């Protein structure tokens, strides 16, 4: 039970810290492109740490890296309380990004080797996202100018995850020799890495401006924004446990198709109810693509922490490219421009995935069980 509670509370912390960053930055004078830079700084540091600490978890042990990452995340989330302008927000988000990149590879590898099904494991993370988004929405609604309370709640959630990590045992761990540059792991999983890079870059074009879009263009309150963002991961949590019975490759394809549909529907959803209905499509999209990707990298690699860390690196790289592009596109073409661009990226991701599968790029057979 410890590993699922760690996943739950860690994702509460991530979501609570993230949801109102665009609104917080805007309240201290940040422009849309500066908000994009803030998101990119966070993701760049997560990219570096997820690559390095994923490999370190394979070589030195998952539990040690997991505990370290959660303890640093506790401190980093709290430091956001002291940010007061776009520069200090960017610095605090960069430090938090480094902390958040430290533990995902170790967490996924530990869960798999402790015989957790990937769909069920991922569902607890989605519940955490829902709880974090909702808690941030409630705090934002009750105290609309007190973003520090949201960051303090985020830090408390990471602290709870760290306490549960202290209770983990090391008996499930296996030490794996991994070179400094794991080219064999990259080659083995290249189809997933390329596909996720393209799809998630498009998605992050939208997420960087989505809370502002809901507030400014649709007139949603902070509470309504929190409810919308919380409902998506609740859908994920309901769908994910049902996906363990399916193979990884079709799950990823379905997720990409539904992602493209979601970005189009955002442009036509006119009110709160319609936006809630779109979250069902979005939640199903992410559930299928994420569980499919986790199954792919855990079932086909003995270097599971490295492979999962690289998947996290790819997702954080897209979190650099996406916000930068999304901020610029929103400046020139508005919020709708970013959403149509994300739709185009989903179509490109699907094409890339089909071509990679046909050419057997990164699609070696699963490890024997």
Steps between C-alpha positions, in 0.01 A plus 500: 500500500789740561587533131144595400477755780833648394366532146178654629654766724788583265252576223290710737815706554583531130147598398444749782826678415427510128137592445508875570857581395377682183252702708758571772758611245246720322405662832859627541528630144626203296406496129390178322847445352661554843259242644624266228860561611405429863351165398800425280749568782310260725497230234865544398616428854263202523643371172854503637417338832263232366767375258774497763302363793318236295831340419624552858194314632585197284860500614469598868145416601151631450408563865794733566427717196127506572549622857752763393279634222194533722692675779646755256154548342357583844748786541479619140118523502507709816756744356241611242328684785777761485477574126384855424573577133548311169872444566460358851209286382720364222784420741275326751330300226838398358610363838170315541538357150839355594349344812201355315727335243691307766246235599261392215732241344572344839130505590386323182777237521434431868126464434548258209750284689264492800242345263270799466296509179588814305140606440403472865826666608448792260140543615617602849710772339193626318300506823783707646481742205125534553540565872781750443307691234183508709683608816673778307166606353335515843789698649511730197126564527506560877821708497532633140820697566669256738687264265746432784237279664488281191877459498505419872237230442712360217802478729294321766391239246861431398589467867233232547630314193853514647376359832348202319822456300690459825298183559602331174722193505786432261436128460335538157791697354747375243823673405541536123814611316413792271753699292517877541336539160244216472471486121364144504211608723431800276502286186274237657235760592546754223149464355342594833746781573450668162124466512471635853734789421282621213160440664599646834663806343165577342316437825728737689425773247149485644570440869716810532203722415205278595420648845521848349278391210238376744522816710528769230323352196236284668453701822552209742565567869803353677272239657359399160852478359601276788196275446565469125866414553416257781238312297747402225725291728194346667404368158857375459481321835179324395636395159860404581436182705295362209795527259740245650339226290594670171828510309712814511513581128125544428451692825749765387331538159155545655640759740649707219175500300294605802755772583450663162124484544531663842695802375235562234214467749661760727436759230125427483416430866314817595411460867584316821291190427639457150855542626436232763384262226819566301699401808360146459662478157821654631516269802451193282761626255769545762411176680552294187817669377666513842419144611603377155833680530563372855422143395733537202805619697454268799423182308781532244791615715700368794633855545152608604592809702721624216233433236229663715733789582561554129123497441471766769785691332318492168183627664689780672681591178156543345415715802782730394417516131121509545468796738752705303314435175158529665582834659625642171205363303253636756665843475454506122193284429324489836394202709328324210821507298679294765219244502496456123880463507464224762249323274756507219769361730273210595454411135877514450552279807258241362679497166838464672371211712354310204820541298714391796291187554510408132878540495542322837668803658532438872256209494703199607308216655425519873734343751416139589294464818 
